[in-house]
Amino acid sequence: PAARPPDHEQYEKAVQRLIFPELSQAVRERYGEYARIEIYETELLGIERTAGGDLLLMVQIVPFTGPHNSIAVVQVSLLCTPREIEIIRFEEISLFDEPIKTVRFCTVFINLCQ
């Protein structure tokens, strides 16, 4: 059979799945335990090969605490080696005001209800 052309959308989804755990952990560490990202809303901005042969991925994410509660637009650089995926840059491009207050409110409300 003839070789099929590469399906770039599938490659992008594979990359999103591979880096999702590191991105999710970084978002929770930065914005609190209620902060989340959507796996397939991770926008792949670029991939470069380093001088050592590792991969440098640049992505953009929008962490949120709930529907319509976006926290920020964030650009993240990840260094992918054969042994690990490491976040080397986490930069907020723009911040939204309300979600941080929402997170604090949710935390207080949940604690009051327990």
C-alpha positions as CSV (number, residue, x, y, z in Angstrom):
1,P,0.0,0.0,0.0
2,A,1.1,3.6,-0.6
3,A,2.3,5.7,2.3
4,R,-0.3,8.0,3.7
5,P,0.6,11.7,4.1
6,P,1.2,12.7,7.8
7,D,-1.9,13.8,9.7
8,H,-0.5,16.9,11.5
9,E,-3.6,17.2,13.6
10,Q,-2.9,13.8,15.1
11,Y,0.7,14.7,15.8
12,E,-0.4,17.9,17.6
13,K,-2.9,15.9,19.7
14,A,-0.1,13.4,20.6
15,V,2.2,16.3,21.7
16,Q,-0.7,17.8,23.7
17,R,-1.2,14.5,25.5
18,L,2.5,14.1,26.3
19,I,3.0,17.6,27.8
20,F,-0.4,17.8,29.6
21,P,0.7,16.4,33.0
22,E,3.6,18.9,33.3
23,L,1.4,21.8,32.2
24,S,-1.4,20.9,34.6
25,Q,0.9,20.6,37.5
26,A,2.5,23.9,36.8
27,V,-0.9,25.6,36.5
28,R,-2.0,24.2,39.9
29,E,1.3,25.2,41.5
30,R,1.0,28.7,40.1
31,Y,-2.8,29.4,40.5
32,G,-4.0,26.9,43.1
33,E,-5.6,23.5,43.2
34,Y,-8.8,24.6,41.4
35,A,-7.0,25.9,38.4
36,R,-7.2,23.8,35.2
37,I,-6.4,23.7,31.5
38,E,-8.1,21.9,28.7
39,I,-5.9,19.4,27.0
40,Y,-6.9,20.1,23.4
41,E,-7.0,23.9,24.0
42,T,-3.2,23.8,24.3
43,E,-2.0,25.8,21.3
44,L,1.3,24.6,19.9
45,L,3.3,27.7,18.9
46,G,6.5,26.1,17.7
47,I,9.0,23.3,18.0
48,E,12.8,23.7,17.7
49,R,15.7,21.2,18.0
50,T,18.4,22.3,20.4
51,A,22.1,22.0,19.7
52,G,22.1,18.9,21.8
53,G,19.3,17.3,19.8
54,D,16.5,17.8,22.4
55,L,13.2,19.4,21.5
56,L,12.1,22.8,22.7
57,L,8.3,23.2,22.6
58,M,6.5,26.6,22.8
59,V,2.8,26.4,23.7
60,Q,0.1,28.8,24.8
61,I,-2.5,27.9,27.4
62,V,-5.4,29.7,29.1
63,P,-5.8,28.4,32.7
64,F,-9.3,28.7,34.2
65,T,-11.1,28.0,37.5
66,G,-14.5,27.4,35.9
67,P,-16.8,28.3,33.0
68,H,-16.0,31.9,31.9
69,N,-13.3,32.2,34.6
70,S,-10.1,32.4,32.6
71,I,-7.1,33.4,34.7
72,A,-4.5,34.4,32.1
73,V,-3.1,33.8,28.7
74,V,0.2,32.0,29.3
75,Q,3.1,31.0,27.0
76,V,5.2,28.1,28.2
77,S,8.4,26.7,26.9
78,L,9.2,23.0,27.6
79,L,12.5,21.2,27.1
80,C,11.8,17.6,26.0
81,T,14.8,15.2,26.5
82,P,14.8,11.4,26.3
83,R,14.4,11.3,30.1
84,E,12.0,14.1,31.0
85,I,9.8,17.0,30.0
86,E,10.8,20.2,31.9
87,I,9.1,23.6,31.9
88,I,11.8,26.2,31.5
89,R,9.6,29.3,31.0
90,F,6.1,30.2,32.2
91,E,5.1,33.7,31.1
92,E,1.8,35.4,31.6
93,I,1.0,37.3,28.4
94,S,-2.2,38.8,29.8
95,L,-4.1,38.5,33.1
96,F,-7.8,38.6,33.8
97,D,-8.9,40.1,37.1
98,E,-11.8,38.1,38.5
99,P,-10.8,34.4,38.5
100,I,-8.3,34.7,41.4
101,K,-11.1,36.2,43.6
102,T,-13.4,33.3,42.4
103,V,-10.8,30.7,43.5
104,R,-10.5,32.3,46.9
105,F,-14.3,32.5,47.2
106,C,-14.7,28.8,46.2
107,T,-12.0,27.7,48.7
108,V,-13.8,29.6,51.6
109,F,-17.2,28.4,50.5
110,I,-16.1,24.7,50.3
111,N,-14.4,25.0,53.7
112,L,-17.6,26.4,55.2
113,C,-19.7,23.6,53.7
114,Q,-17.6,20.8,55.1
